[in-house]
Amino acid sequence: MFKKTILLFTLAMFLVGGSLIAGEKTAKKAAQSDFEGTLVCMGCDLKKSEGARAACTDFGHNHALKTADGKYIGLLENKYSADLIKGEKYHNQKMKLHGVYFANANQLDVESFEVDGKTKSWCGGCKSMDACMAPQGDM
């Protein structure tokens, strides 16, 4: 009888724990999202505003989107975000980013972005994020 009670208790805890874990996974599932803000070098920005010990001149700039409420959205590094993260082309520009947002990591997997009224997305012909109308292969 005692063994049966322990077995039932263990099974119940397993089922409850499993449903809680499954619920957690559902709550943190990635979703399509849009964010607006200014593209800034997070290290330089934190150094200027918070006194962080960023060494961007030694290690390179690492851009993120800073929203109007002062929060930073990190950009997942890949060919779609490379010009945004490491390049100076869009530094301090206001933009709208669209992609898959991973809330648990505060990272956006960029699919497209809008800057100066132009939407830029991956162009398979040009092999870059741009606004051309070439075939959209390799997405």
Sequence and secondary structure as in RCSB ss.txt:
>XXXX:A:sequence
MFKKTILLFTLAMFLVGGSLIAGEKTAKKAAQSDFEGTLVCMGCDLKKSEGARAACTDFGHNHALKTADGKYIGL
LENKYSADLIKGEKYHNQKMKLHGVYFANANQLDVESFEVDGKTKSWCGGCKSMDACMAPQGDM
>XXXX:A:secstr
 HHHHHHHHHHHHHHHHHHHHHHHHHHT  EEEEEEEEEEEHHHHHHHHH     HHHH   EEEE TTS EEEE
  STTTHHHHT STTTT EEEEEEEEETTTTEEEEEEEEETTEEEEEETTTTEEE   S     
